[in-house]
Amino acid sequence: MSPTTVRRRPVAGYAVVLLGLLVAGLSYAAITSAGAATTTPRSLSGNAQLAMGRHIFLQECASCHGLFAQGVQGIAPSLIGVGSAAVDFQVSTGRMPAKEPAEENPRRSLPKSTDQIHDPQQIRALAAYIQSLGGGPTIPTRADVSQSGANYGLGQQLFTADCAQCHNFDGAGGALTYGKYAPALTKSTPTQIFEAMLTGPEAMPVFNNTTITPQQKRDIIAYVIQTRNQPNPGGFSLGRVGPVTEGLVVFLGMLLFMVLAALWITAKHGKAHE
């Protein structure tokens, strides 16, 4: 069979087309991956970061906090001196920008639209701008929140003494007075937990590095993270909110059992009487 005969077969044409498509696809993938690598945003620093932060502030925050972050009475507090840690906590947890004034701004997913703060780079830029206005607690570093060498037992003792009254002993959260509540810690990152202790958002008191040292903060964070992975040896956890809930479930279960037993006895006695 001659090579000319092979080239005339339809299969050969299909093979050439598939080979061409494969080459085109590989070429396109290489070009787009190279373009994506060159267009990956770099972390801003210095004046460029502050300029971005000020632009974001004027667009998203100034309507409530004032053009100079001085605050507006009855609407929003001053941001001068709160520090970058407070801004990073409030914005990264989705509490800010707030939709409307409330006693407690709930945690929510970050917006994905381009007209709101949704990107870590934007959050850092805004935090850096607020930090430049009057100082304050800074965003903790990776070493600050590292759980390497943390003492889980001491973290449990500290959490029980300082946090469990509001957040419950396992971080499940709970209701407070005047419409406020302590949020659950089940979705909080180590950085957010550290920032919350450092800045005392909303109803939470401030636990600065003198009250609770950075190492003790790491111990508390390690305990909170550990409780998320603990199994429930007793079966259903019932929200892990303590013996009150468990006792209520047992009481309601026994009450239902007695009502059903009374109905069954009554129905049986009625049939026997007939």
C-alpha positions, 0 to 999 in steps of 0.5 A: 500500500503506497503512502498516497493511498493512506493519505486519501483515506478519511481516517487520515484526515480526521487524525490531521484535524485532531492533531491540529486541534490538540496543538491549538489547545496546548498553545492557547493554554500556554498563552493564557497561563502565561498571561495570568501569571503576568497579571496576578496582582502584586501586594501594594506598599507605601503610598500606592496602598494608602491611596487605594485605602483612601479611595475605598474608604471614601467610596464605602465608609465615609458616608457613615464614618465621615470624610476624615474618619472622625465618626458621625454621632448616632450613626458610626464611631470614629475610626481614628486610633482603632488600628488596622487590626479592627478594620481587618476583623470587621471587613474580613468577617463581612460585618462592615460595610454594614447594611444598616445600623444595628446592635450587633452586626452579624458575620456574613460572607464577603460580597463578590460584586466589584463595588464593595470591599471583597478582596484581601488586598483591598482590605489590607489597603483600607486597614493601612489607611486607617492605621495611618490616621492615628495608629492603634493595634496592628494586624497580627503576623503569621507568627502571632497566630501560629499554634506551634508550641501552644498549650491547649490545656492552658488555652482551655483554662483561659477560655473558660475564665475569660470567654466561655461566659459569652461564647459558651465553653466550646465557642458556640456563641450565645445571647446577651442583653439589649439585643446583642449576642456573642457570635459563634467561633466555628468559622473564625480564622486564627487571625480573626480570633486574635484581632477580636481579643486585641480590639474588642469589637462591639460588646466584647471587652478588649484583651490587650497584650498586657491583659492576655499575653500574645502567647496566651492568645495563641493558647486560646486560639489553639483550644478553639481550633481543637474543639472543632475537631473533637468527636462526640462520644455521647452521640448527638452533640445537641449544639454542644451548648451544655447540660441545660439543653440536654436536660430540656431534651430529656424532659420533653422526651419523657413528657411526650412518652408519658402523654403517649403512655396515658393515651395508650392506657386510656384507649386500652381501658376503654376497649376493656370496658366496652 
